[in-house]
Structures are given as C-alpha cells and as structure tokens.
Amino acid sequence: MSIAEGAEFAGYLIERRLGSGGMGTVYLAKHPRLPRHDAIKILADDHAGDTEFRARFLREAELAAGLTHPNLVAVRDRGEVDGKLWIATQYVAGADAAELVRRTPTGLDPARAVHIIGEAARGLDAVHRAGLLHRDVKPANILVAEDPGKPDRVLVTDFGIARRAEDTATLSAGGGFTATLSYVSPEQLGGERVDLRADVYALGCSLFQLLTGSVPFPRQTPAAVMYAHLHEPPPRPSALRPGLPAGFDAVIARALAKDPAQRFDSCGALAAAAREAMHGSASSEPAAPTSASLPSSAPPLPPFGAAVGESRAGSFPDDPFAAVLLPRRTPFARLVRRRGFRIAVAAVFVVGIVTAAMLGTGGGTESSTNADVTTSPPPLPPATAWGVYSFVADLFPDLLPAYQLGVGYQEMSACYMIDDKGDHIPTDTLAPFARMRCEGNRDPAVSVTLECNTDRSLMLVPPSTDTVEGSEEWRRASGSGNLHWGRNTDLDGGVVGNLSIYFDDAARSFCRIRVVGGADGAELRERWWPDAPL
C-alpha cells in the first residue's frame, strides 16, 4: 500500500513516506487536532490477511503502549481503516544508529558510541523491568535525534517481535524463528529458553558495530554467521580499530559470552562497563571464554573467514545483516534446535576449509601445513579497497558501503567483485565487464548487483527469460533512465522478484543495477526503489 502526500488517513494528514520494513510502511503525519507530528506505521497489504502478521502488528502496540520511558518510542494510537491496521507512534526526527554507522564506516567516536548504547540500555532495562523482552535489538532499532551542541537523544523502537519474558515460544506461533542474524544470541539459535541476557548479547553486538563499523561476525552465508555465534570467540574491537581503548575487548568478550550466565546481568551493567572502558578504568585483558561459555560438544574453531564457498581470491567474509525466517517444520530448523546441529555445521566447515586449501595449492598439502592460521579479524580495508574497480564505487557513493565490511543503503553490505559464474575475482585485474555484487538485508532485497562496461560503451537491455511485470522512465535530480521489473525462478524453484535500473546520463549510461528479492518485482519497486540514493 502506498499513500500519496497530502492524503488523509485515519484522520491524520500524510506528509511524506519515512521508510518501509518487513511489516509495513511508515509515514510522517500531522495529528488531526494537536500541534504535533506522529509516525504512522501501516501494515503491508501482502500481510493484511495473514493472521500471524496481524497478531504481531497488534502485539507491538499492546506491549509498547504499556511502556513509558524517555528512551523508548511511545505508542500513541492504533486502529483499522478499510481492513488496514495502523499504529501511531512518537516521531523522532533524526536517524537510526545503523545510518550513523553508514555515515562513519570505520566506527563512531567512542564517547558517542558509549553514550548511544548507554541511553538505549536505560530503555531496555525499563522494558525488562516491565517483564518484557525486546528480542530484536540492533542499531536500526535505536533512533538518534541529533541536536548540535547537545548530547544525542536516543530511543529504542520496534517491538514487533517482543514477547513477555515468561513466554518461551518461538517468535511465530505459526512456526517460525525470526531474528536479525547478526545480533542473535546462541540460545535463540539453539531454541533454548531466552531471558533478558539475549537482549544484552544483541546490545553488545550493537556496541561492537558502533565502535568498529562492522558487525561482530561478518560472514558469507547465514550458516557461517550462525556457526560463529555458536562457537567462535568474541572478536576484539581493538584489533579491528587500532587506537580503541583495549578495555572494550573485555566488555565485548563478556557481553558476547556463549553462556548467558557469564554475561552482564543487565543492559545497564554492560553500558556502565563500556563507560569505564572508555576512560581506561576497566581491565584491558579480555575475558577468555571458559569451558562453561562453550558447549561441551563444540568442535574446534575454524580460522576466521573459513566460510563455505569462500573463493581463492581471498575476499572478506561477510553477510552481516541477514534476517532469517526458519519455519519449525523444515529439516534445517529442526537441526538448529538440536545439539547435533553444532557438529553438523562443524563438518560442513571442515569440508569447506580442506576444499579451499586443496584448490589453492593444486591438491597438495605443503601450503596448508604452513598456512598462517589466525582467529583475529583482518584489519579494516582502506576506502580504495575496490582497486581498479573503484570507478564503480565512485559512481554510486551513497548507495554502496565505503568498503567491503561497511554498510550501505538499506543495510546493504558484503560487496565483492564477481565473474560471470558468480565466483569472486581479485580487484587488481580489470575485466571487460565489471560486476560488483552486494548482499541485501532481505527486507526485501536479497542481493544488489552493479554491472558496468569497462570500455564505457552503452549498457543495453539484454534478452531475458524473466516474467516482465512492467517498465517505466524515471527522472530524479541525479539523472534519468529506465526501470524494468518482473520475476523469475531461483535455484530452489521459488519465485523471486527482480528490478533492473538503467541510466540515460552519459556519466552512468554504461552501467545498470539489478536487484533481486521480494515476492515479485512490484515489491522491489515499492519498497527498495523509492528511496534508493542514486
């Protein structure tokens, strides 16, 4: 559903669209009687008939309406118009913390990061005192109202998957596990009982990202991210960002302990430890994982970056913002809920590591024996990490992350150069056709691929087997071109949407952008395209 500017909805005057997510679209609206603006979230049309989504949408209003705290976004009203559910919440003029990281991809000023986490912790502690769990803590759900010369005002939002603390059911009564994978705790992955320390874990992941610009476990696949949460020791922020107080290492090590009993007992305690670390009063020695913090059946940890399908080109492991929905009835979801899943994932990783070693050495063993194995994250690549393909990144600076571990538009991340087979290629050799692929946040984009003719010849629309849904001309301040959208069949036989963007302006006429994801191309046109910074 899309509402035009100036239209009336539920008595409110719609002024502009603020954004969209998995459950609906949010608009800035003028209150019909009071001199204020509210944010109106309207449940997406494709979920309007879904009993589960309607229940989650209403639960957000029900739970958040009972919470009153200066660090929590207030719910002000809710209702239904022509079968469309809506929630009116407090409008916070500013950005979310994920956007702040996108602007400063090597990490925020430590004092600012600690302040934001501290204020968010106050709100989350209030949530926990009310007997609730948030269960989706992440930078994108931490709103920051910037006021020059004053401390940031910080509010936690989005209680769409919150539940009461005593409710240990999965997040979807119809049979699903929903979470943002880069911040999910090991106990959530294992289907175990969850308490407030799952929110502590997620807040620790968020602190790590604000300090370094990267999520704690950037990997290429969801399975690799899950493995890292379950088995790999927490990374050291000081290794990723030289000059950062070493005391933060101990804070992150404790916040991301595998065993909830070894974590901070509240979000406020985590924030207090972070403040001490910033001033150098915390221990500079990170807390090493103990036998209690790792499952007794945990297999040996693979080297950092040893992900399934990692190419010989040595690109950075990633997929930091994958959001997953695992139906309880699927075999993989059942594996997640079994202790044997840990052994199964370990076996996959061992095969991947051995295969990569054989490919890189022609099947010999000498190179793998002498390999320098490390579990420390690699240093941040420079902004010019695209090598001879920097011209592609220069054409779309606001769309793409500043470097491979950064975050771009709609949490787009994990960008790398690929060949026509989809394999990673090095960035020091120029190919006739430059193809850069980025991982989307799956809400709705699964991937975004930028393709450019390196000889600057005109990019033509190729023959396609896609089912075409529509096309149109587009014009913005940045340029003009054509938009095509449709759908095709993915490798698993499912239907997936696609969106192709072409450019008329000479500076970019040799490039195109292809977005894949959503139920069809119309969903990408509605939810990805309008705000794309081109």
C-alpha positions in Angstrom: 0.0 0.0 0.0 1.2 3.5 -0.9 -0.4 6.7 0.4 0.1 9.9 -1.5 1.5 13.0 0.2 -1.4 15.3 1.3 -3.8 12.4 1.6 -5.9 11.8 4.8 -5.6 8.5 6.6 -7.4 7.8 10.0 -7.8 11.5 10.4 -4.1 12.2 10.0 -2.6 14.3 7.2 0.1 12.2 5.5 3.1 14.5 4.7 5.7 12.0 3.4 6.9 8.5 3.5 9.7 7.8 6.0 10.6 4.2 5.1 9.4 0.6 5.0 10.2 -2.7 6.6 9.1 -6.3 6.7 5.8 -5.5 8.3 4.7 -2.3 6.7 5.4 1.3 5.6 5.9 4.3 7.9 4.7 7.8 7.1 5.2 11.2 8.8 1.7 12.5 9.6 0.2 15.6 11.1 -2.1 15.0 14.1 -5.7 16.0 13.3 -6.1 18.1 16.4 -2.8 18.6 18.2 0.1 20.6 17.0 2.5 17.7 16.5 3.6 15.1 14.1 3.4 11.3 14.6 4.9 8.4 12.7 2.1 6.2 11.2 3.0 2.6 10.6 0.6 0.8 8.2 0.6 -3.0 7.9 1.7 -4.1 4.4 -1.1 -5.2 2.1 0.5 -8.5 1.5 0.3 -9.2 5.3 -3.1 -7.8 5.8 -4.8 -11.2 5.5 -2.1 -13.1 7.4 -3.3 -13.9 10.9 0.2 -14.2 12.3 1.4 -10.9 11.0 -1.7 -9.1 12.2 -1.2 -10.6 15.7 2.4 -9.4 15.7 1.5 -6.0 14.5 -1.2 -5.6 17.2 1.1 -7.0 19.8 3.6 -4.3 19.1 1.0 -1.6 20.0 -0.3 -3.6 23.0 3.1 -4.1 24.6 4.7 -0.8 23.8 1.6 1.1 24.9 2.3 0.0 28.4 5.8 1.3 28.5 6.6 4.9 29.4 10.2 5.9 29.4 12.2 8.8 27.8 14.4 6.2 26.0 11.5 4.3 24.4 9.4 5.4 21.4 5.9 5.9 22.7 2.8 4.4 21.1 0.0 6.9 20.8 -2.8 5.3 19.0 -3.8 2.4 16.8 -6.8 1.4 14.6 -8.0 -0.1 11.4 -9.2 1.6 8.2 -10.7 -0.4 5.4 -9.1 -3.5 6.7 -5.7 -1.9 7.1 -4.1 -1.9 10.6 -2.1 1.1 11.7 -0.1 2.3 14.7 0.7 5.9 15.5 3.9 6.3 17.4 6.1 9.2 18.6 8.0 10.7 15.7 11.8 11.1 16.3 13.4 13.5 13.9 16.9 12.1 13.1 18.5 8.9 12.0 18.9 5.4 13.4 22.3 4.2 14.7 22.7 2.0 11.6 22.6 5.1 9.5 25.2 6.8 11.7 27.5 3.8 11.1 26.9 4.1 7.4 28.0 7.7 7.5 31.1 6.8 9.6 32.0 3.3 8.3 35.2 2.9 10.5 33.1 3.4 13.6 31.7 6.3 15.7 33.6 8.4 18.1 33.9 6.0 21.1 32.3 8.6 23.5 29.3 8.9 21.2 29.0 5.2 20.7 29.1 4.6 24.5 26.5 7.4 25.1 24.1 5.9 22.5 24.5 2.4 24.0 24.0 3.8 27.5 20.8 5.6 26.6 19.5 2.5 24.8 20.4 0.4 27.8 18.2 2.6 30.0 15.2 2.0 27.7 15.9 -1.7 27.5 16.2 -2.0 31.3 12.8 -0.4 31.6 11.5 -3.0 29.1 12.9 -5.8 31.2 11.5 -4.3 34.5 8.1 -4.5 32.8 8.6 -8.2 32.3 9.2 -8.0 28.6 12.0 -8.9 26.2 12.7 -6.9 23.1 14.3 -9.7 21.1 15.4 -7.6 18.1 17.9 -5.2 19.5 20.1 -3.8 16.7 21.4 -0.4 15.5 18.5 0.0 13.1 16.1 -0.1 16.1 18.0 2.6 18.0 16.8 6.0 17.0 19.1 9.0 17.4 17.8 12.6 17.5 20.8 14.8 16.8 20.9 18.3 18.3 24.2 20.2 17.6 25.9 21.1 20.8 23.9 18.7 22.9 24.1 15.0 23.7 22.2 12.8 21.3 18.7 11.9 22.3 18.3 8.1 22.0 15.1 6.0 21.8 14.6 2.3 21.3 11.9 1.3 18.9 10.2 -1.6 17.0 8.6 -4.0 19.4 7.1 -6.0 16.6 8.6 -9.3 17.8 8.7 -8.5 21.5 7.2 -11.0 24.0 6.6 -11.3 27.6 9.6 -12.7 29.5 7.8 -15.8 30.7 6.7 -16.7 27.1 9.4 -19.0 25.7 7.6 -19.9 22.5 9.2 -19.2 19.2 8.5 -15.8 17.7 5.9 -17.0 15.3 3.1 -19.1 16.6 2.6 -20.4 13.1 6.0 -22.0 13.3 9.0 -19.7 12.7 12.1 -18.2 14.2 12.5 -14.6 13.4 15.6 -12.5 14.3 18.2 -10.4 12.7 21.0 -12.8 12.4 24.0 -10.6 13.0 22.8 -9.8 16.6 21.0 -13.1 17.6 22.2 -14.9 20.8 23.4 -18.5 20.8 20.4 -19.6 22.9 18.0 -18.1 20.4 19.7 -20.1 17.6 19.5 -23.2 19.7 15.9 -22.9 20.5 16.7 -22.7 24.2 15.0 -20.7 26.9 15.6 -16.9 26.4 15.7 -14.2 29.0 16.9 -10.6 29.2 20.5 -11.7 28.6 19.6 -12.3 24.9 19.0 -8.6 24.7 22.3 -8.0 26.5 24.0 -10.1 23.8 22.4 -8.1 21.0 23.2 -4.8 22.6 26.9 -6.0 22.9 26.8 -6.8 19.1 25.4 -3.3 18.5 28.2 -1.7 20.7 30.8 -3.6 18.7 29.3 -2.3 15.4 29.1 1.3 16.6 32.8 1.2 17.7 34.2 -0.6 14.7 31.8 -0.1 11.8 31.4 -3.9 11.4 29.1 -6.5 13.0 31.0 -9.0 15.2 30.8 -12.0 12.9 30.7 -10.8 9.2 30.4 -14.0 7.1 29.3 -15.0 3.6 26.4 -17.2 4.5 23.7 -17.4 7.2 25.1 -20.8 8.2 28.5 -19.3 8.7 27.1 -16.4 10.8 25.2 -19.0 13.0 28.3 -21.1 13.4 30.2 -18.0 14.6 27.6 -17.0 17.2 27.5 -20.6 18.5 31.3 -21.4 18.5 33.7 -18.6 17.7 35.1 -16.4 20.5 34.0 -12.8 20.5 36.2 -10.6 18.3 38.4 -7.9 19.9 37.3 -4.4 18.8 40.8 -3.0 19.4 42.1 -5.4 16.8 39.7 -4.1 14.2 40.2 -0.4 15.1 43.7 0.4 16.3 43.8 3.1 19.0 40.5 2.0 20.5 40.9 1.5 24.3 41.7 -2.1 25.0 39.2 -2.2 27.8 36.5 -2.5 25.3 37.8 -6.0 24.4 36.8 -7.3 27.9 33.4 -5.6 27.7 32.6 -7.3 24.3 34.0 -10.6 25.5 31.6 -10.6 28.4 28.6 -9.3 26.6 29.0 -11.9 23.9 29.8 -14.9 26.1 28.2 -18.1 24.8 26.8 -18.9 28.2 24.2 -16.3 29.3 25.3 -16.8 32.9 28.7 -15.3 32.1 27.2 -12.1 30.5 26.3 -8.9 32.2 23.1 -9.3 34.2 21.5 -6.2 32.7 21.9 -3.8 29.7 22.7 -1.1 32.2 25.6 -3.1 33.6 27.0 -3.5 30.1 26.7 0.2 29.5 28.5 1.0 32.8 31.4 -1.3 31.9 31.6 0.4 28.5 31.9 3.8 30.1 34.7 2.5 32.4 36.5 1.1 29.4 36.3 4.4 27.5 38.0 6.1 30.5 40.6 3.4 30.9 39.4 2.2 34.2 38.3 -1.3 33.1 40.6 -4.2 32.7 42.4 -4.2 29.4 42.5 -8.0 29.4 39.6 -9.5 27.5 37.8 -12.3 29.4 38.8 -15.5 27.7 35.9 -17.9 27.0 35.8 -20.6 29.7 34.7 -24.2 29.4 31.3 -23.1 30.7 30.9 -20.5 28.0 31.3 -23.0 25.2 29.1 -26.1 24.7 30.8 -29.3 25.7 30.3 -30.7 22.3 31.7 -27.7 20.4 34.0 -28.7 17.6 37.4 -27.0 17.1 37.0 -23.4 15.8 37.9 -22.8 12.2 40.1 -19.9 11.1 38.4 -16.6 10.7 36.9 -16.3 7.3 36.8 -20.0 6.6 33.3 -19.9 5.2 31.5 -22.4 3.0 32.2 -21.5 -0.7 34.9 -18.9 0.1 36.8 -18.2 -3.1 40.6 -18.4 -3.7 40.5 -14.7 -4.3 40.6 -14.1 -0.6 37.7 -11.7 -0.3 36.4 -10.6 3.1 33.9 -13.0 4.7 30.6 -11.4 5.2 26.7 -11.4 5.2 26.4 -9.3 8.4 22.8 -8.3 8.1 20.9 -11.4 7.1 17.4 -11.6 8.6 16.1 -15.1 8.6 12.8 -16.9 9.0 13.2 -20.5 9.8 9.9 -22.5 9.7 9.9 -25.0 12.5 8.8 -27.8 10.2 11.9 -27.5 7.9 14.8 -30.0 8.4 17.3 -27.2 8.8 15.2 -25.5 11.5 15.0 -28.9 13.4 18.8 -29.1 13.2 19.1 -25.7 14.8 17.1 -26.9 17.7 19.2 -30.0 18.2 22.6 -30.2 19.8 23.8 -32.2 16.9 23.4 -29.1 14.7 26.7 -27.9 16.1 28.5 -31.0 14.9 26.8 -30.9 11.5 27.8 -27.3 10.9 31.4 -28.1 12.0 31.6 -30.9 9.5 30.5 -28.5 6.7 33.1 -26.0 7.7 35.9 -28.6 7.8 35.0 -29.7 4.3 35.0 -26.1 3.2 38.4 -25.4 4.7 40.0 -28.6 3.3 38.5 -27.9 -0.1 39.7 -24.3 -0.1 43.2 -25.4 0.8 43.3 -28.0 -2.0 42.0 -25.6 -4.6 44.6 -23.0 -3.5 47.5 -25.4 -3.7 46.5 -27.7 -6.5 45.6 -30.5 -4.1 49.0 -30.5 -2.3 49.4 -30.3 1.5 52.6 -28.2 1.9 50.8 -24.8 1.7 48.0 -25.8 4.1 50.5 -27.1 6.6 52.5 -23.9 6.6 49.4 -21.6 6.5 49.3 -18.8 9.0 46.0 -19.5 10.8 44.5 -16.7 12.9 41.2 -16.2 14.6 41.6 -12.4 14.8 39.6 -10.3 12.4 41.5 -8.8 9.5 42.3 -5.1 9.6 39.8 -2.7 8.0 40.5 -2.3 4.3 41.1 1.2 3.0 38.4 3.2 1.3 40.1 2.4 -2.0 39.7 -1.4 -1.5 38.0 -1.7 -4.9 41.3 -1.4 -6.7 40.9 -1.0 -10.5 37.1 -1.1 -10.0 37.0 2.0 -7.8 35.2 3.8 -10.6 32.1 1.7 -10.0 32.0 2.7 -6.3 32.6 6.3 -7.2 29.5 6.3 -9.4 27.2 5.3 -6.5 28.8 6.6 -3.3 25.6 6.9 -1.3 24.3 3.5 -2.4 27.3 1.4 -1.6 29.3 0.9 1.6 32.6 2.7 1.8 34.4 -0.6 1.9 33.7 -4.3 1.9 32.8 -4.6 5.6 30.8 -1.4 5.7 27.0 -0.9 5.4 25.2 0.9 2.5 21.6 1.7 1.6 19.0 -0.5 3.4 21.8 -2.3 5.3 23.4 -3.4 2.1 26.8 -5.0 2.8 29.4 -7.6 1.8 30.2 -6.2 -1.6 32.7 -8.0 -3.8 33.6 -8.4 -7.5 32.5 -11.5 -9.3 32.9 -13.0 -12.7 30.1 -14.3 -15.0 29.9 -17.5 -13.0 29.5 -15.7 -9.7 32.9 -16.5 -8.4 34.9 -13.9 -6.6 37.7 -12.2 -8.6 40.6 -10.0 -7.4 40.4 -6.3 -7.6 43.8 -5.7 -9.3 42.9 -7.0 -12.8 40.4 -5.1 -14.9 37.8 -7.3 -16.7 35.8 -6.2 -19.8 32.7 -6.3 -17.7 32.8 -5.1 -14.1 30.3 -6.9 -11.9 30.0 -5.9 -8.2 27.6 -8.0 -6.0 26.3 -6.9 -2.6 24.3 -8.7 0.0 20.9 -7.1 0.8 19.2 -7.2 4.2 16.5 -9.5 2.7 13.8 -6.9 3.5 13.1 -7.1 0.6 16.4 -7.1 -1.4 18.4 -10.4 -1.2 21.2 -9.1 -3.5 22.1 -5.9 -5.4 24.4 -6.2 -8.4 26.1 -3.3 -10.2 27.3 -4.1 -13.7 29.4 -1.7 -15.9 31.1 -2.0 -19.3 34.7 -1.0 -18.5 35.1 0.4 -22.0 32.3 2.9 -21.2 30.1 1.6 -24.1 26.3 1.9 -23.7 24.7 -0.7 -21.5 22.0 -2.4 -23.5 18.9 -4.3 -22.2 19.8 -8.0 -22.7 17.4 -10.7 -23.7 15.7 -12.1 -20.6 13.7 -15.1 -19.6 12.2 -13.2 -16.7 8.4 -12.7 -16.5 8.1 -9.0 -17.2 5.6 -7.1 -14.9 6.3 -3.5 -16.0 8.7 -0.8 -17.0 8.8 3.0 -16.9 11.0 6.0 -17.3 12.4 7.6 -14.2 13.8 11.1 -13.5 15.5 12.4 -10.4 17.8 15.3 -9.6 20.7 12.8 -10.0 19.8 11.8 -13.5 17.2 9.8 -15.5 16.8 6.4 -17.1 14.5 3.4 -17.4 13.2 0.9 -14.8 12.2 -2.7 -15.5 10.7 -5.1 -13.0 9.5 -8.7 -13.1 10.1 -12.1 -11.5 11.9 -15.3 -12.2 12.6 -18.6 -10.6 15.6 -19.0 -8.2 17.8 -22.0 -7.8 15.5 -23.6 -5.3 12.5 -23.4 -7.6 10.9 -20.5 -5.8 9.6 -17.3 -7.4 11.7 -14.2 -6.7 11.4 -10.6 -7.8 13.9 -8.6 -9.8 14.4 -5.0 -10.6 16.7 -3.5 -13.3 17.8 0.1 -13.4 19.3 1.8 -16.5 20.8 5.3 -16.8 20.5 7.8 -19.6 23.1 10.3 -18.3 26.5 9.9 -20.0 28.3 9.5 -16.7 26.5 6.2 -16.0 24.9 5.1 -19.2 27.4 2.2 -19.4 26.1 0.7 -16.1 23.0 -0.9 -14.7 21.8 -2.1 -11.3 20.0 -5.4 -10.8 18.1 -6.0 -7.5 16.8 -9.5 -6.6 14.4 -10.3 -3.8 10.9 -9.9 -2.6 7.9 -11.9 -3.8 7.9 -10.1 -7.2 9.4 -7.0 -8.9 6.5 -4.8 -7.8 7.5 -5.3 -4.2 11.1 -4.2 -5.0 9.7 -1.2 -6.9 7.5 -0.3 -4.0 9.9 -0.9 -1.1 13.5 -0.7 -2.4 13.4 1.8 -5.3 11.7 5.0 -4.0 14.5 5.9 -1.5 17.5 4.4 -3.4 20.2 7.0 -3.3 21.2 7.1 -6.9 
